[in-house]
């Protein structure tokens, strides 16, 4: 086995990304299971994946995964933790080229000695999930300037977080607008890693002067928060809820499962992959279609970046 990140430094969406978040720590523990002569683990896995591909209908996911299969750059990996923890895999990027998508065998229920799995559908979608992440990371400078992608992410987060809050919270129109502003701020601050002042500026774009004058001073205090999941604490600050943040965090973990929770609250590459993949019948995240229009629009916007990805098929021997 080989540690992917000794050979390929881990790539983040931004220089100021919090690299101590659980998903990133878990990724760094994954060891690549190397291909060996006379070993059938990879031929068995690829054979099962190709049979599955033949059975499913055409989609952007199928087109993307076909690129990986054609180049034989889907690898199996083992988390040193060895238990299921929601880290379904990672990517290896070599000088802005995709060297490999690595699937974690425990979380995806792949036999690490034979390559057999009864969970081949999840392996397929996990491969697409990681490919999307790679496309975001490799094209991050252009994606930062893509207003369609940014707007789609903020809109999706609004609908998703309303679902995570549950039916116990009923916002009036003004509270909904404040909630949208808050989500926009946290998106730019913690997913895009913008500065606090710039995140505030972008969050209040298009907001009425009356509401801006009322809220701006309250948003000054939000610069103290360090992660995306702190949005639940900020809701308490803005009197949008009286519930303690941990209540929502625990509820979100239950609804999204670990993989889904990491995806929403880690970084933009995870979030975009989550939004797109959750429109498919995926079992390793705890939710599915939130808003088909937004998810389809985002997938189509991202596909031009997927098509631009270059590959390094020799980096992982």
C-alpha positions in Angstrom: 0.0 0.0 0.0 1.0 3.6 -0.5 -0.1 6.8 1.1 -1.4 9.0 -1.7 -0.5 12.2 0.0 3.1 11.4 0.4 3.3 11.2 -3.4 0.6 13.8 -4.2 0.2 16.8 -1.8 -3.4 17.2 -0.8 -5.1 20.0 -2.8 -7.6 22.4 -1.2 -10.0 24.9 -2.8 -8.4 27.8 -1.0 -5.1 28.5 0.8 -7.1 29.5 3.9 -9.1 26.3 4.0 -9.3 24.7 7.4 -7.3 21.5 6.8 -8.1 20.1 10.2 -11.7 19.4 9.3 -12.6 15.7 9.8 -13.0 14.9 6.1 -9.5 16.2 5.3 -8.0 14.3 8.2 -9.7 11.1 7.1 -8.5 11.6 3.5 -4.9 11.8 4.6 -5.1 8.4 6.3 -6.1 6.6 3.1 -3.6 4.2 1.6 -3.8 3.1 -2.1 -4.0 -0.6 -2.7 -1.4 -1.1 -5.5 -2.0 -3.3 -8.5 0.2 -6.4 -8.3 1.0 -9.1 -10.9 -1.3 -12.1 -10.8 -3.7 -10.3 -8.5 -7.3 -10.2 -9.6 -8.6 -7.5 -7.2 -8.6 -4.8 -9.8 -9.8 -6.9 -12.8 -12.7 -8.2 -10.6 -13.6 -4.7 -9.5 -13.5 -3.2 -13.0 -15.4 -6.1 -14.5 -18.2 -5.5 -12.0 -18.2 -1.8 -12.5 -18.4 -2.2 -16.3 -21.3 -4.6 -16.0 -23.1 -2.1 -13.9 -22.4 0.7 -16.4 -24.0 -1.4 -19.2 -27.2 -1.7 -17.2 -27.8 1.9 -16.3 -29.3 4.6 -18.6 -27.2 7.4 -20.2 -26.4 10.3 -17.9 -23.7 12.9 -17.3 -22.6 10.6 -14.4 -22.2 7.7 -16.7 -20.2 9.8 -19.2 -17.9 11.0 -16.5 -17.2 7.6 -14.9 -16.5 6.2 -18.4 -13.6 8.6 -18.7 -12.1 7.1 -15.5 -12.7 3.5 -16.5 -11.2 4.1 -19.9 -8.0 5.3 -18.3 -8.0 2.8 -15.5 -7.5 5.5 -12.8 -10.1 4.3 -10.3 -8.1 2.8 -7.4 -9.1 1.2 -4.1 -7.8 2.5 -0.9 -7.9 1.6 2.8 -8.4 4.1 5.6 -5.9 3.4 8.4 -8.8 3.8 10.8 -10.2 0.7 9.2 -13.8 1.4 10.3 -16.7 3.1 8.5 -16.5 6.8 9.2 -18.1 8.5 6.1 -14.8 9.0 4.2 -15.8 7.3 0.9 -12.6 8.1 -0.9 -10.3 10.9 -2.2 -8.5 12.1 -5.3 -4.9 12.3 -6.3 -4.0 15.3 -8.3 -0.5 15.6 -9.9 0.3 19.1 -11.2 -3.3 20.0 -12.2 -3.9 16.6 -13.7 -6.1 13.9 -12.2 -3.9 11.0 -11.4 -6.6 8.9 -9.7 -9.9 8.6 -7.9 -9.5 6.5 -4.8 -12.4 4.6 -3.3 -12.3 3.7 0.4 -13.0 -0.1 0.8 -14.6 -0.1 4.2 -17.2 2.6 3.7 -18.1 1.3 0.2 -18.1 -2.4 1.3 -15.4 -3.6 -1.1 -13.4 -6.7 -0.3 -9.8 -5.4 -0.1 -8.4 -8.8 -1.1 -10.7 -9.8 -4.0 -12.3 -6.6 -5.3 -15.7 -8.1 -4.9 -18.6 -5.9 -3.7 -22.4 -6.1 -3.4 -22.4 -2.3 -3.4 -21.2 -1.6 -6.9 -23.8 1.2 -7.4 -22.3 3.2 -4.5 -18.9 2.6 -6.0 -20.1 4.1 -9.3 -21.5 7.2 -7.7 -18.6 7.6 -5.3 -16.3 7.6 -8.4 -18.4 10.4 -9.9 -18.5 12.2 -6.6 -14.7 12.2 -6.4 -14.3 13.2 -10.1 -16.5 16.2 -9.5 -14.4 17.2 -6.5 -11.3 16.9 -8.7 -12.8 19.1 -11.4 -13.6 21.8 -8.8 -10.1 21.7 -7.4 -8.3 21.6 -10.7 -10.4 24.5 -12.1 -10.8 26.4 -8.9 -9.6 29.8 -10.2 -12.2 29.7 -13.0 -15.0 28.4 -10.7 -14.4 31.3 -8.3 -15.5 33.6 -11.1 -18.5 31.5 -12.2 -21.5 33.3 -10.8 -24.0 30.6 -12.0 -22.2 28.0 -9.9 -22.1 30.3 -6.8 -25.8 31.2 -7.1 -26.8 27.6 -7.5 -24.9 26.6 -4.4 -26.4 29.3 -2.2 -29.9 28.5 -3.5 -29.4 24.8 -2.8 -28.1 25.5 0.7 -31.2 27.5 1.5 -33.5 24.7 0.6 -31.3 22.0 2.3 -30.9 23.9 5.5 -34.6 24.6 5.8 -35.1 20.8 5.5 -32.4 20.1 8.1 -34.0 22.6 10.5 -37.2 20.6 10.3 -40.9 21.6 10.7 -40.5 23.0 14.1 -39.2 26.3 12.7 -41.6 28.4 10.6 -40.0 31.5 9.3 -42.0 34.6 8.3 -41.0 36.4 5.1 -38.5 38.7 6.8 -36.9 35.9 8.7 -36.5 33.9 5.5 -34.7 36.8 3.9 -32.4 37.1 6.9 -31.7 33.4 6.8 -30.8 33.7 3.1 -28.4 36.5 3.8 -26.9 34.4 6.6 -26.4 31.4 4.3 -24.9 33.6 1.7 -22.4 35.0 4.2 -21.4 31.6 5.5 -21.1 30.3 1.9 -18.6 33.0 0.9 -16.8 33.1 4.2 -16.3 29.3 4.8 -16.9 27.6 1.4 -15.2 30.2 -0.7 -12.8 31.3 2.1 -13.4 35.0 1.4 -12.5 37.6 4.0 -15.2 38.6 6.5 -15.8 42.1 5.0 -16.0 40.7 1.4 -18.4 38.0 2.6 -20.6 40.5 4.2 -20.6 42.7 1.1 -21.5 39.8 -1.2 -24.2 38.5 1.2 -26.0 41.9 1.3 -25.8 42.4 -2.5 -29.4 43.2 -3.6 -30.7 43.5 -0.1 -32.9 46.6 0.6 -31.2 49.6 2.4 -33.7 49.4 5.2 -32.9 45.8 6.0 -29.1 46.3 5.5 -29.1 49.2 7.9 -30.9 47.0 10.5 -28.7 44.0 10.2 -25.2 45.1 9.2 -24.1 45.8 12.8 -25.2 42.3 13.9 -23.2 40.7 11.1 -20.0 42.3 12.4 -19.9 39.7 15.2 -20.0 36.7 12.8 -16.3 37.1 11.9 -15.5 35.1 15.0 -16.9 31.8 13.5 -14.4 29.4 12.0 -16.4 26.7 10.2 -19.5 26.3 8.1 -21.3 24.3 10.8 -21.1 27.4 13.0 -24.1 28.7 11.0 -26.3 27.1 13.7 -24.6 29.3 16.4 -25.1 32.3 14.2 -28.8 31.6 13.9 -29.0 31.9 17.7 -27.1 35.2 17.5 -29.6 36.6 15.0 -32.5 35.3 17.0 -33.7 33.0 14.2 -33.9 30.2 16.7 -33.7 29.5 20.4 -32.4 25.9 20.0 -28.8 25.2 20.9 -26.5 24.6 17.9 -25.7 21.0 18.9 -29.3 20.1 18.5 -29.2 21.0 14.8 -25.7 19.4 14.3 -26.9 16.0 15.7 -30.1 16.2 13.7 -28.2 17.0 10.5 -25.8 14.1 11.1 -28.8 11.8 11.4 -30.5 13.1 8.3 -27.4 13.3 6.1 -25.2 10.5 7.4 -21.5 11.2 8.0 -20.6 11.5 4.3 -23.4 13.9 3.6 -22.6 16.0 6.7 -18.9 16.2 5.7 -19.9 17.2 2.2 -22.1 20.1 3.3 -19.9 21.5 6.0 -16.3 21.0 4.7 -15.4 22.9 1.5 -16.8 23.9 -1.9 -15.5 20.8 -3.8 -17.3 18.6 -1.3 -20.5 20.8 -1.5 -20.7 20.9 -5.3 -20.2 17.1 -5.5 -22.9 16.6 -2.9 -25.4 18.8 -4.6 -24.9 17.0 -7.9 -24.7 13.5 -6.6 -27.8 13.8 -4.4 -30.0 14.0 -7.5 -29.1 10.4 -8.2 -30.1 7.3 -6.2 -27.2 7.3 -3.8 -27.1 5.4 -0.6 -23.9 6.7 1.1 -25.5 10.1 1.7 -28.6 10.5 3.8 -30.7 12.7 1.4 -31.5 12.9 -2.2 -33.3 15.3 -4.5 -33.8 18.7 -2.8 -34.5 20.9 -5.9 -34.1 19.2 -9.3 -33.9 22.5 -11.2 -31.0 23.7 -9.2 -29.2 20.4 -9.1 -29.5 19.9 -12.9 -28.4 23.4 -13.6 -25.3 23.0 -11.4 -24.4 19.6 -13.0 -24.6 21.1 -16.5 -22.5 24.1 -15.4 -19.9 21.8 -13.9 -19.7 19.5 -16.8 -17.6 21.9 -18.9 -15.0 21.8 -16.1 -15.2 18.0 -15.9 -14.5 17.9 -19.7 -11.5 20.2 -19.2 -9.8 17.9 -16.7 -6.5 16.5 -17.9 -5.3 13.0 -16.8 -2.0 11.6 -15.6 -2.3 7.8 -16.1 1.3 7.0 -15.1 1.6 8.9 -11.8 0.2 5.9 -9.8 2.0 2.8 -10.9 
